[in-house]
Amino acid sequence: MSNTMFVDRWGLERKALVILKTVGNLRLVGETGTGKTTFVHYLVVKHDWKLYEFSLTTDTSRWDLIACDTLEKGSTRVRTGIVTKWLMDDSDKIKVLHLDEFNYAQPNVLTLINQLADFRKSIWIPELEREFKRTEKHYLIISMNPFEKEGYTGTFRTNIAQMRRFETLVLDYLDMRTEVKILTKILNDYEFCRRLVEFANKVRTNYKEGNLSTPITTGNLINYCRMKKEGLDEKEIVEIACNLFLEEERSKVKALWEGGEE
């Protein structure tokens, strides 16, 4: 699945462009597999923007994003971080800083992002003893799962009052009709494509309810259609789909394919 393939069923592009132009700071919220990262890539490619992208983890610190010390040929030097590179870019293009998995943001990272979200003002970074200028061509996008999703640190939730400079768009999975339509363009087998989409929706429901560790995305379904087109049979494809999941979850996932209860 191409990184720039995005089916915009909700007018997200138009809304995102207005938010970025007027506010400069956009927050994307959606379950895993709803296309948050794909949407960012779609915007960047379509509008010929420059992308600076980083996926946060529980170990990501403010210093990781600004700069860090690296050992090279026996001596230490400072490597410029993604945020600093974004701020230093003075080209005429729109520059997008996309911070993914923002649920994992630690307090010191949140403090930095709050500084960055102060649109069109100077930003003093004490670690570098330098002031940077964020312009109207520096767009900031963060993406995250819904607050209630278990397994995230929850730091963002406790600091939501500090993030008022961000406007939010919510992404969801494609509706069944649209998803089936996409798949049948790849594989001329409507019945199989319909079953795949029904299966994926059962899995997604279980994922949202906390019963499974991961969803099945539109990208996964496209891969399965391509596999069938290349000669794999249904049983082999279901086995591959089940392998996405933890070992103890696979029998449940297989049962969902075979028509088991959600």
C-alpha positions in Angstrom: 0.0 0.0 0.0 1.5 3.3 -1.0 2.2 5.7 1.8 0.4 8.5 -0.1 -2.8 6.5 -0.7 -5.6 8.0 1.4 -9.3 7.7 1.0 -10.8 11.0 2.4 -14.4 10.1 3.3 -14.8 12.9 5.8 -13.3 16.0 4.1 -10.3 15.8 6.3 -7.9 17.3 3.9 -9.9 20.5 3.5 -10.2 20.9 7.3 -6.6 20.1 7.9 -5.4 22.7 5.4 -7.5 25.4 7.1 -6.3 24.4 10.6 -2.7 24.4 9.5 -3.0 27.7 7.7 -4.8 29.5 10.5 -3.5 27.8 13.6 -0.3 26.0 12.5 -0.8 23.1 15.0 -2.9 20.0 14.2 -3.6 17.0 16.4 -4.8 13.7 14.7 -6.6 11.2 16.9 -7.6 7.7 15.8 -7.2 4.0 16.5 -4.2 2.1 15.1 -4.7 1.6 11.4 -7.1 4.4 10.8 -4.5 6.2 8.6 -3.1 9.0 10.7 0.4 8.6 9.4 -0.8 7.9 5.9 -2.9 11.1 5.9 0.2 13.1 6.9 2.2 11.6 4.1 -0.6 12.1 1.6 -0.7 15.9 2.5 3.0 16.2 2.2 3.3 14.5 -1.2 0.2 16.2 -2.7 1.2 19.7 -1.6 4.9 19.3 -2.1 5.8 20.0 1.5 9.0 18.9 3.4 8.5 16.3 6.1 10.3 15.9 9.4 9.0 12.9 11.2 9.7 11.1 14.5 7.8 8.4 16.4 7.9 8.9 20.2 8.5 6.2 22.7 8.4 6.1 26.5 12.2 6.6 26.4 12.2 9.7 24.1 13.5 12.7 25.9 13.5 16.4 25.1 17.2 16.2 24.3 16.6 13.3 21.8 14.4 15.7 19.8 16.8 18.7 20.0 20.3 17.2 19.8 22.4 14.4 21.3 26.0 13.6 21.8 27.5 10.9 19.5 30.9 9.3 19.6 32.8 9.5 16.3 36.4 8.5 15.8 37.1 8.7 19.5 35.6 12.2 20.0 32.2 13.4 21.0 30.1 15.6 18.7 26.6 16.9 18.8 24.0 15.5 16.4 21.2 17.7 15.4 17.8 16.4 16.4 14.6 16.4 14.3 13.0 19.4 16.0 16.2 21.5 15.5 16.5 20.5 11.9 12.8 21.5 11.3 13.4 24.9 13.0 16.6 25.6 11.1 15.0 24.9 7.7 14.5 28.4 6.2 13.5 27.2 2.7 10.5 28.6 0.9 8.6 25.3 1.3 6.1 24.4 4.0 7.9 22.4 6.6 5.9 19.8 8.5 7.1 18.4 11.9 5.1 15.2 12.5 5.4 13.6 16.0 3.7 10.2 15.9 2.7 8.0 18.9 2.2 11.2 21.0 0.5 9.1 23.8 4.0 8.2 24.8 5.2 11.9 25.3 6.9 12.4 28.6 6.6 15.7 30.6 9.9 17.1 29.3 8.8 16.4 25.7 5.4 18.0 26.4 7.2 21.2 27.6 9.2 21.4 24.4 6.1 20.8 22.2 4.2 23.6 24.1 7.1 25.9 23.3 7.0 24.9 19.6 3.2 25.3 19.4 3.6 29.0 20.2 3.1 29.8 16.6 5.1 32.6 14.9 7.2 33.4 17.9 10.8 33.0 18.8 11.8 29.8 20.7 14.7 29.7 23.1 16.3 26.3 23.5 18.6 26.5 26.5 20.4 23.2 25.7 21.8 24.8 22.6 21.9 28.4 24.0 20.2 29.5 20.9 16.9 31.2 19.8 15.0 29.9 16.8 12.2 31.5 14.8 9.1 29.5 13.9 7.4 30.9 10.9 4.0 30.6 9.2 5.7 27.9 7.0 6.5 25.6 9.9 3.5 23.3 10.5 3.3 21.1 13.6 1.3 17.8 13.6 1.0 15.4 16.4 -0.9 12.0 16.1 -2.1 9.7 18.8 -4.5 7.0 19.9 -7.6 7.8 21.8 -7.1 8.7 25.5 -8.8 5.6 26.9 -6.5 3.2 25.0 -4.8 1.0 27.6 -1.1 0.4 27.3 -0.2 4.1 26.9 1.6 6.2 29.5 -1.3 8.7 29.8 1.0 11.7 30.2 -0.7 13.5 27.4 -4.0 13.2 29.1 -2.8 14.8 32.3 -1.4 17.7 30.3 -4.2 18.2 27.9 -4.9 21.7 29.3 -1.4 22.7 28.2 -2.1 21.7 24.6 -4.9 24.2 23.8 -3.0 25.6 20.8 -3.8 22.4 18.9 -7.0 21.8 16.9 -8.1 18.2 16.5 -9.3 16.0 13.7 -10.6 12.4 14.5 -10.0 9.6 12.1 -11.9 6.3 11.9 -11.8 3.1 9.9 -13.3 3.2 6.4 -16.9 2.1 6.1 -17.4 -1.5 4.8 -18.8 -0.4 1.4 -15.8 1.8 0.7 -13.3 -0.8 1.9 -14.8 -3.6 -0.2 -14.7 -1.2 -3.2 -11.0 -0.6 -2.7 -10.3 -4.4 -2.4 -12.3 -5.4 -5.5 -10.2 -3.1 -7.6 -7.2 -5.2 -6.6 -8.9 -8.7 -6.6 -11.9 -9.4 -8.8 -13.6 -11.6 -6.2 -16.4 -9.7 -4.4 -17.3 -12.5 -2.0 -13.8 -12.9 -0.7 -13.3 -9.2 -0.4 -16.6 -8.8 1.5 -15.6 -11.6 3.9 -12.2 -10.0 4.5 -13.8 -6.7 5.4 -16.4 -8.3 7.7 -13.6 -10.2 9.4 -11.5 -7.0 9.8 -14.4 -5.2 11.4 -14.9 -8.0 13.9 -11.2 -7.9 14.8 -11.3 -4.1 15.1 -14.3 -4.3 17.5 -12.4 -6.7 19.7 -9.3 -4.5 19.5 -11.3 -1.4 20.6 -12.8 -3.5 23.5 -9.3 -4.5 24.6 -9.8 -8.2 23.7 -7.1 -8.3 21.0 -3.7 -6.6 20.8 -3.9 -5.2 17.3 -6.4 -4.4 14.6 -6.4 -5.5 10.9 -5.9 -2.4 8.8 -7.0 -1.6 5.2 -3.3 -2.0 4.3 -3.4 -5.6 5.6 -6.5 -6.3 3.6 -4.9 -5.0 0.4 -1.9 -7.3 1.1 -4.2 -10.3 1.5 -6.0 -9.6 -1.8 -2.6 -9.3 -3.6 -1.5 -12.6 -2.0 -4.7 -14.4 -3.2 -4.1 -12.9 -6.7 -0.6 -14.4 -6.6 -1.9 -17.9 -5.8 -2.2 -18.3 -2.1 -5.4 -19.9 -1.0 -7.9 -18.8 1.6 -6.5 -21.1 4.4 -3.0 -19.8 3.9 -4.1 -16.2 3.9 -6.1 -16.6 7.1 -3.0 -18.3 8.7 -0.9 -15.3 7.7 -3.5 -12.9 9.1 -3.6 -14.8 12.4 0.2 -14.5 12.7 -0.3 -10.8 13.3 -1.5 -11.6 16.8 -0.1 -12.9 20.0 -0.1 -16.7 20.1 -2.8 -16.9 22.7 -5.1 -14.7 20.5 -4.8 -16.7 17.2 -7.6 -19.2 17.9 -10.0 -16.4 18.6 -9.0 -14.5 15.5 -9.4 -17.7 13.4 -12.9 -18.2 14.9 -13.8 -14.7 13.9 -13.0 -15.6 10.3 -15.0 -18.7 10.5 -18.1 -16.8 11.6 -17.6 -16.8 15.4 -19.1 -14.3 17.7 -17.5 -10.9 18.0 
